[in-house]
Amino acid sequence: MGTALQQEILDFAAQFSGGKSKGAGQDDLLGAFGLEGDDANEFLDAFAERYGVDFSGFLWESHYNADEPPGRRRVLPLDVSGKIIPYQPITLELLEKAVLAGRWSYEYPEHTIKTLPFADTLSVWPFVLIAIVFALFWAAFE
């Protein structure tokens, strides 16, 4: 498999996620345990606390989806030519390096961030819908 530390990290991930692994996890630890969005954030917070890793240089949008609809990526890292940078899986090796260094040391390529317009307006729609329903009820009972 890997080093003793990698096995310990894998065991920690299994314990954190309730053991619901979808695969070995060596090449994509978060994917193997179905951790995205808040679940991934909580795992990495717990990992940082347990192993004393500083994640201040970590850019989640380069590694996993936030809590948006499945398959819909709303925050896009773009390379210098404007192409979307694919997700970089978080591997056991990357986490092991972080533990040994005491900090997240992944070197991100030069990039910019693009937020999809739909994501910016998505949170407004429930309020618009409530206002419309309220107005209809108000008109009906006036």
N, CA, C and O of each residue as an XYZ file, in Angstrom:
568
protein
N       0.845     -1.183      0.000
C       0.000      0.000      0.000
C       0.874      1.223      0.000
O       1.101      1.784     -1.072
N       1.371      1.669      1.101
C       2.203      2.861      1.185
C       2.933      2.846      2.508
O       3.198      1.786      3.075
N       3.249      4.006      2.985
C       3.963      4.124      4.247
C       3.006      3.923      5.420
O       1.787      3.895      5.256
N       3.592      3.787      6.599
C       2.781      3.641      7.810
C       1.936      4.897      8.039
O       0.790      4.807      8.479
N       2.504      6.059      7.741
C       1.758      7.306      7.904
C       0.583      7.365      6.927
O      -0.501      7.816      7.296
N       0.784      6.921      5.699
C      -0.315      6.898      4.729
C      -1.430      5.977      5.212
O      -2.609      6.303      5.073
N      -1.067      4.832      5.777
C      -2.075      3.910      6.298
C      -2.832      4.545      7.463
O      -4.046      4.382      7.587
N      -2.107      5.267      8.311
C      -2.745      5.957      9.439
C      -3.733      7.018      8.938
O      -4.828      7.161      9.480
N      -3.336      7.752      7.905
C      -4.216      8.774      7.322
C      -5.446      8.119      6.704
O      -6.561      8.616      6.865
N      -5.253      7.014      6.005
C      -6.368      6.281      5.404
C      -7.323      5.782      6.486
O      -8.541      5.867      6.329
N      -6.773      5.263      7.582
C      -7.601      4.806      8.698
C      -8.372      5.969      9.325
O      -9.537      5.824      9.695
N      -7.711      7.119      9.440
C      -8.365      8.313      9.984
C      -9.538      8.723      9.095
O     -10.617      9.044      9.593
N      -9.323      8.712      7.780
C     -10.394      9.064      6.836
C     -11.551      8.078      6.937
O     -12.716      8.475      6.903
N     -11.230      6.797      7.061
C     -12.274      5.777      7.186
C     -13.071      5.985      8.469
O     -14.299      5.891      8.466
N     -12.376      6.266      9.553
C     -13.054      6.513     10.829
C     -13.908      7.779     10.746
O     -15.043      7.792     11.222
N     -13.374      8.833     10.150
C     -14.093     10.101     10.037
C     -15.378      9.937      9.233
O     -16.422     10.479      9.596
N     -15.293      9.189      8.142
C     -16.441      9.053      7.237
C     -17.360      7.899      7.606
O     -18.338      7.639      6.905
N     -17.066      7.218      8.675
C     -17.882      6.079      9.059
C     -17.554      4.832      8.266
O     -18.350      3.893      8.231
N     -16.394      4.808      7.627
C     -15.925      3.642      6.894
C     -16.592      3.415      5.563
O     -16.461      2.333      4.990
N     -17.303      4.399      5.050
C     -18.044      4.224      3.798
C     -17.169      4.501      2.576
O     -17.453      5.417      1.804
N     -16.127      3.726      2.402
C     -15.196      3.927      1.287
C     -15.785      3.421     -0.021
O     -16.433      2.376     -0.068
N     -15.544      4.193     -1.092
C     -15.966      3.788     -2.436
C     -14.786      3.231     -3.223
O     -14.925      2.918     -4.405
N     -13.640      3.104     -2.591
C     -12.432      2.629     -3.266
C     -11.255      2.711     -2.324
O     -11.420      3.030     -1.146
N     -10.073      2.428     -2.825
C      -8.878      2.374     -1.992
C      -8.499      3.735     -1.422
O      -8.064      3.815     -0.274
N      -8.652      4.799     -2.191
C      -8.378      6.119     -1.675
C      -6.968      6.631     -1.849
O      -6.682      7.773     -1.488
N      -6.083      5.826     -2.388
C      -4.692      6.266     -2.540
C      -4.579      7.439     -3.510
O      -3.832      8.384     -3.257
N      -5.314      7.382     -4.617
C      -5.212      8.417     -5.651
C      -6.205      9.561     -5.486
O      -5.999     10.636     -6.049
N      -7.261      9.355     -4.735
C      -8.262     10.402     -4.496
C      -8.960     10.089     -3.180
O     -10.013      9.451     -3.157
N      -8.368     10.540     -2.103
C      -8.874     10.193     -0.782
C     -10.288     10.716     -0.554
O     -11.148      9.982     -0.067
N     -10.537     11.973     -0.900
C     -11.870     12.533     -0.682
C     -12.915     11.819     -1.529
O     -14.013     11.531     -1.052
N     -12.579     11.535     -2.780
C     -13.495     10.821     -3.664
C     -13.793      9.419     -3.172
O     -14.922      8.942     -3.283
N     -12.782      8.758     -2.627
C     -12.963      7.387     -2.141
C     -13.957      7.323     -0.992
O     -14.642      6.316     -0.814
N     -14.036      8.393     -0.214
C     -14.941      8.407      0.931
C     -16.157      9.306      0.716
O     -16.913      9.571      1.650
N     -16.342      9.772     -0.522
C     -17.509     10.585     -0.851
C     -17.554     11.915     -0.113
O     -18.631     12.395      0.242
N     -16.393     12.510      0.116
C     -16.320     13.774      0.848
C     -16.212     14.943     -0.122
O     -15.217     15.074     -0.835
N     -17.230     15.786     -0.148
C     -17.225     17.021     -0.942
C     -17.833     18.122     -0.101
O     -18.476     17.860      0.916
N     -17.626     19.348     -0.528
C     -18.243     20.491      0.133
C     -17.931     20.561      1.611
O     -16.775     20.453      2.020
N     -18.981     20.745      2.419
C     -18.803     20.872      3.862
C     -18.175     19.630      4.477
O     -17.389     19.738      5.418
N     -18.512     18.447      3.958
C     -17.918     17.216      4.483
C     -16.405     17.216      4.281
O     -15.654     16.835      5.179
N     -15.965     17.641      3.109
C     -14.527     17.719      2.835
C     -13.876     18.761      3.734
O     -12.795     18.527      4.276
N     -14.527     19.910      3.895
C     -13.989     20.949      4.779
C     -13.849     20.448      6.210
O     -12.827     20.677      6.857
N     -14.878     19.763      6.702
C     -14.843     19.237      8.067
C     -13.752     18.185      8.222
O     -13.060     18.147      9.239
N     -13.599     17.329      7.211
C     -12.535     16.330      7.274
C     -11.170     17.003      7.342
O     -10.338     16.638      8.172
N     -10.936     17.989      6.470
C      -9.631     18.651      6.445
C      -9.385     19.450      7.726
O      -8.244     19.548      8.176
N     -10.431     20.019      8.318
C     -10.279     20.692      9.615
C      -9.860     19.690     10.691
O      -8.951     19.953     11.478
N     -10.534     18.540     10.715
C     -10.191     17.501     11.692
C      -8.782     16.961     11.438
O      -8.023     16.713     12.375
N      -8.446     16.785     10.167
C      -7.108     16.317      9.791
C      -6.049     17.316     10.261
O      -5.031     16.925     10.831
N      -6.292     18.604     10.021
C      -5.344     19.654     10.420
C      -5.141     19.655     11.930
O      -4.021     19.811     12.417
N      -6.230     19.481     12.660
C      -6.136     19.472     14.120
C      -5.374     18.244     14.616
O      -4.508     18.349     15.484
N      -5.697     17.103     14.066
C      -5.049     15.867     14.525
C      -3.559     15.839     14.202
O      -2.750     15.415     15.028
N      -3.196     16.288     13.008
C      -1.804     16.166     12.566
C      -1.020     17.477     12.629
O       0.150     17.511     12.248
N      -1.641     18.544     13.101
C      -0.936     19.816     13.235
C      -0.518     20.429     11.909
O       0.588     20.954     11.779
N      -1.414     20.360     10.921
C      -1.110     20.881      9.583
C      -1.768     22.247      9.393
O      -2.948     22.426      9.694
N      -0.998     23.199      8.894
C      -1.500     24.534      8.570
C      -2.035     24.507      7.137
O      -1.272     24.305      6.192
N      -3.335     24.709      6.977
C      -3.963     24.682      5.659
C      -4.238     26.088      5.119
O      -5.082     26.247      4.236
N      -3.554     27.096      5.623
C      -3.845     28.463      5.190
C      -3.583     28.679      3.698
O      -4.184     29.570      3.099
N      -2.715     27.896      3.094
C      -2.446     28.030      1.661
C      -3.298     27.125      0.788
O      -3.061     27.024     -0.416
N      -4.287     26.466      1.380
C      -5.126     25.501      0.669
C      -6.217     26.213     -0.122
O      -6.878     27.109      0.404
N      -6.409     25.828     -1.371
C      -7.454     26.392     -2.231
C      -8.455     25.285     -2.577
O      -8.229     24.508     -3.504
N      -9.553     25.218     -1.833
C     -10.517     24.127     -1.997
C     -11.033     24.017     -3.424
O     -11.252     22.911     -3.917
N     -11.231     25.161     -4.100
C     -11.823     25.131     -5.438
C     -10.950     24.403     -6.454
O     -11.411     24.086     -7.550
N      -9.712     24.138     -6.104
C      -8.825     23.383     -6.992
C      -8.911     21.881     -6.754
O      -8.325     21.091     -7.494
N      -9.654     21.488     -5.704
C      -9.657     20.078     -5.319
C     -11.033     19.417     -5.279
O     -11.140     18.216     -5.526
N     -12.078     20.168     -4.976
C     -13.400     19.545     -4.869
C     -14.499     20.588     -5.012
O     -14.259     21.794     -4.949
N     -15.709     20.084     -5.206
C     -16.905     20.903     -5.363
C     -17.367     21.439     -4.015
O     -17.193     20.786     -2.987
N     -17.945     22.605     -4.026
C     -18.624     23.098     -2.824
C     -19.968     22.367     -2.755
O     -20.160     21.369     -3.450
N     -20.875     22.836     -1.950
C     -22.163     22.154     -1.801
C     -23.198     22.640     -2.799
O     -24.296     23.042     -2.414
N     -22.856     22.605     -4.064
C     -23.819     22.963     -5.100
C     -24.407     21.681     -5.693
O     -24.020     20.581     -5.299
N     -25.326     21.818     -6.622
C     -25.902     20.615     -7.231
C     -24.809     19.709     -7.798
O     -23.822     20.199     -8.347
N     -24.979     18.398     -7.669
C     -23.965     17.468     -8.176
C     -23.653     17.717     -9.650
O     -24.548     17.956    -10.460
N     -22.391     17.657     -9.971
C     -21.971     17.828    -11.350
C     -21.907     19.265    -11.811
O     -21.520     19.532    -12.948
N     -22.279     20.195    -10.954
C     -22.265     21.619    -11.326
C     -21.157     22.311    -10.558
O     -21.258     22.497     -9.345
N     -20.136     22.679    -11.235
C     -19.004     23.367    -10.627
C     -19.226     24.864    -10.796
O     -19.299     25.347    -11.926
N     -19.334     25.604     -9.705
C     -19.654     27.027     -9.798
C     -18.443     27.928     -9.661
O     -18.481     29.078    -10.100
N     -17.368     27.435     -9.061
C     -16.150     28.218     -8.905
C     -15.077     27.555     -9.753
O     -14.669     26.422     -9.494
N     -14.631     28.276    -10.762
C     -13.723     27.687    -11.743
C     -12.345     28.338    -11.707
O     -12.216     29.530    -11.986
N     -11.304     27.558    -11.362
C      -9.958     28.086    -11.524
C      -9.586     28.025    -13.010
O      -9.706     26.974    -13.641
N      -9.140     29.140    -13.557
C      -8.770     29.212    -14.972
C      -7.271     29.439    -15.092
O      -6.697     30.246    -14.361
N      -6.637     28.718    -16.025
C      -5.211     28.940    -16.254
C      -5.007     30.242    -17.024
O      -5.970     30.935    -17.352
N      -3.755     30.566    -17.309
C      -3.458     31.853    -17.953
C      -4.077     31.974    -19.343
O      -4.279     33.086    -19.830
N      -4.381     30.847    -19.986
C      -5.006     30.906    -21.311
C      -6.533     30.926    -21.228
O      -7.209     30.987    -22.255
N      -7.087     30.872    -19.988
C      -8.534     30.925    -19.809
C      -9.212     29.572    -19.774
O     -10.439     29.504    -19.714
N      -8.440     28.487    -19.810
C      -9.027     27.141    -19.760
C      -9.227     26.712    -18.308
O      -8.448     27.063    -17.422
N     -10.292     25.945    -18.092
C     -10.594     25.455    -16.749
C      -9.520     24.460    -16.320
O      -9.167     23.545    -17.064
N      -9.016     24.655    -15.121
C      -8.037     23.725    -14.555
C      -8.820     22.589    -13.906
O      -9.663     22.844    -13.047
N      -8.562     21.340    -14.295
C      -9.294     20.220    -13.691
C      -8.979     20.096    -12.196
O      -7.958     20.586    -11.714
N      -9.877     19.433    -11.487
C      -9.630     19.183    -10.069
C      -8.323     18.425     -9.893
O      -7.988     17.549    -10.691
N      -7.594     18.767     -8.851
C      -6.407     18.028     -8.441
C      -6.842     17.168     -7.258
O      -7.109     17.700     -6.180
N      -6.919     15.858     -7.434
C      -7.349     15.013     -6.318
C      -6.400     15.146     -5.125
O      -5.198     15.350     -5.294
N      -6.947     15.031     -3.945
C      -6.131     15.024     -2.736
C      -5.738     13.578     -2.474
O      -6.576     12.741     -2.139
N      -4.468     13.305     -2.631
C      -3.952     11.942     -2.502
C      -3.369     11.718     -1.112
O      -3.119     12.663     -0.364
N      -3.163     10.460     -0.787
C      -2.487     10.135      0.466
C      -1.090     10.738      0.489
O      -0.622     11.198      1.531
N      -0.431     10.736     -0.652
C       0.918     11.298     -0.729
C       0.914     12.797     -0.412
O       1.787     13.276      0.312
N      -0.061     13.540     -0.950
C      -0.151     14.977     -0.656
C      -0.407     15.228      0.831
O       0.181     16.132      1.426
N      -1.281     14.430      1.420
C      -1.567     14.599      2.845
C      -0.369     14.210      3.699
O      -0.088     14.849      4.713
N       0.333     13.166      3.289
C       1.539     12.760      4.014
C       2.589     13.877      3.967
O       3.206     14.195      4.984
N       2.788     14.466      2.791
C       3.739     15.581      2.662
C       3.335     16.744      3.561
O       4.190     17.392      4.165
N       2.036     17.007      3.651
C       1.551     18.095      4.500
C       1.857     17.820      5.972
O       2.258     18.721      6.709
N       1.666     16.579      6.390
C       1.964     16.222      7.781
C       3.454     16.398      8.057
O       3.839     16.984      9.069
N       4.282     15.894      7.164
C       5.732     15.971      7.364
C       6.240     17.414      7.334
O       7.192     17.749      8.039
N       5.612     18.266      6.526
C       6.028     19.670      6.429
C       5.346     20.551      7.480
O       5.817     21.649      7.778
N       4.231     20.061      8.040
C       3.472     20.857      9.000
C       2.569     21.886      8.343
O       1.952     22.705      9.024
N       2.491     21.844      7.021
C       1.649     22.799      6.291
C       1.297     22.208      4.928
O       1.980     21.318      4.422
N       0.218     22.724      4.350
C      -0.174     22.340      2.995
C       0.788     23.022      2.044
O       0.881     24.249      2.026
N       1.505     22.238      1.254
C       2.564     22.821      0.423
C       2.362     22.579     -1.073
O       3.311     22.685     -1.850
N       1.148     22.258     -1.475
C       0.874     22.043     -2.896
C       1.094     23.349     -3.652
O       0.631     24.406     -3.225
N       1.796     23.269     -4.765
C       2.073     24.464     -5.573
C       1.009     24.578     -6.662
O       0.987     23.788     -7.606
N       0.142     25.551     -6.522
C      -0.929     25.767     -7.487
C      -0.388     26.500     -8.709
O       0.475     27.369     -8.589
N      -0.903     26.143     -9.892
C      -0.474     26.876    -11.090
C      -1.028     28.301    -11.055
O      -2.001     28.584    -10.355
N      -0.407     29.177    -11.805
C      -0.917     30.540    -11.913
C      -2.339     30.455    -12.473
O      -2.586     29.767    -13.464
N      -3.259     31.154    -11.834
C      -4.656     31.044    -12.254
C      -5.459     32.252    -11.782
O      -5.003     33.064    -10.977
N      -6.658     32.332    -12.312
C      -7.663     33.279    -11.844
C      -8.903     32.467    -11.488
O      -9.009     31.296    -11.851
N      -9.830     33.084    -10.784
C     -11.060     32.398    -10.389
C     -12.240     33.044    -11.104
O     -12.380     34.266    -11.132
N     -13.075     32.201    -11.677
C     -14.308     32.671    -12.308
C     -15.472     32.021    -11.574
O     -15.507     30.804    -11.389
N     -16.413     32.840    -11.164
C     -17.623     32.333    -10.530
C     -18.736     32.400    -11.560
O     -18.960     33.442    -12.175
N     -19.425     31.295    -11.745
C     -20.509     31.268    -12.721
C     -21.636     32.196    -12.281
O     -21.985     32.219    -11.101
N     -22.213     32.960    -13.208
C     -23.276     33.915    -12.860
C     -24.463     33.257    -12.171
O     -25.050     33.843    -11.262
N     -24.820     32.059    -12.587
C     -25.957     31.368    -11.984
C     -25.752     31.197    -10.488
O     -26.702     31.318     -9.714
N     -24.540     30.921    -10.081
C     -24.263     30.726     -8.663
C     -24.471     32.013     -7.880
O     -24.882     31.970     -6.721
N     -24.193     33.157     -8.497
C     -24.363     34.434     -7.810
C     -25.827     34.754     -7.561
O     -26.156     35.370     -6.548
N     -26.708     34.351     -8.459
C     -28.126     34.685     -8.330
C     -28.938     33.565     -7.696
O     -30.098     33.771     -7.341
N     -28.358     32.403     -7.552
C     -29.086     31.253     -7.031
C     -29.686     31.536     -5.661
O     -30.836     31.168     -5.418
N     -28.964     32.166     -4.775
C     -29.453     32.383     -3.423
C     -30.581     33.412     -3.360
O     -31.266     33.489     -2.340
N     -30.797     34.197     -4.400
C     -31.851     35.209     -4.428
C     -33.206     34.589     -4.752
O     -34.233     35.093     -4.297
N     -33.231     33.521     -5.517
C     -34.488     32.950     -6.000
C     -35.449     32.505     -4.910
O     -36.650     32.728     -5.068
N     -35.014     31.894     -3.820
C     -35.999     31.541     -2.780
C     -36.724     32.770     -2.227
O     -37.919     32.705     -1.938
N     -36.012     33.883     -2.079
C     -36.638     35.100     -1.571
C     -37.622     35.686     -2.583
O     -38.684     36.180     -2.206
N     -37.272     35.630     -3.851
C     -38.170     36.111     -4.902
C     -39.442     35.269     -4.910
O     -40.547     35.805     -4.998
N     -39.285     33.965     -4.819
C     -40.431     33.061     -4.805
C     -41.330     33.336     -3.600
O     -42.552     33.381     -3.739
N     -40.747     33.517     -2.442
C     -41.527     33.813     -1.232
C     -42.276     35.132     -1.396
O     -43.440     35.234     -1.009
N     -41.624     36.136     -1.962
C     -42.269     37.442     -2.171
C     -43.458     37.317     -3.119
O     -44.497     37.937     -2.893
N     -43.314     36.523     -4.175
C     -44.409     36.332     -5.137
C     -45.583     35.624     -4.472
O     -46.732     36.038     -4.626
N     -45.294     34.557     -3.733
C     -46.354     33.817     -3.046
C     -47.053     34.725     -2.034
O     -48.280     34.719     -1.939
N     -46.289     35.492     -1.291
C     -46.865     36.422     -0.317
C     -47.775     37.437     -1.011
O     -48.877     37.716     -0.538
N     -47.309     37.984     -2.131
C     -48.102     38.973     -2.875
C     -49.397     38.351     -3.388
O     -50.445     38.995     -3.349
N     -49.343     37.118     -3.864
C     -50.548     36.440     -4.349
C     -51.546     36.213     -3.217
O     -52.743     36.444     -3.387
N     -51.060     35.765     -2.072
C     -51.945     35.570     -0.925
C     -52.528     36.897     -0.457
O     -53.710     36.971     -0.120
N     -51.724     37.926     -0.433
C     -52.175     39.254     -0.012
C     -53.302     39.745     -0.931
O     -54.317     40.268     -0.471
N     -53.097     39.563     -2.239
C     -54.101     40.000     -3.216
C     -55.377     39.167     -3.095
O     -56.476     39.695     -3.269
N     -55.247     37.885     -2.802
C     -56.405     37.001     -2.715
C     -57.266     37.301     -1.495
O     -58.484     37.132     -1.546
N     -56.662     37.738     -0.414
C     -57.410     37.961      0.826
C     -57.673     39.432      1.114
O     -58.057     39.778      2.230
N     -57.478     40.287      0.147
C     -57.724     41.716      0.324
C     -59.152     42.062      0.082
O     -59.531     43.229      0.189
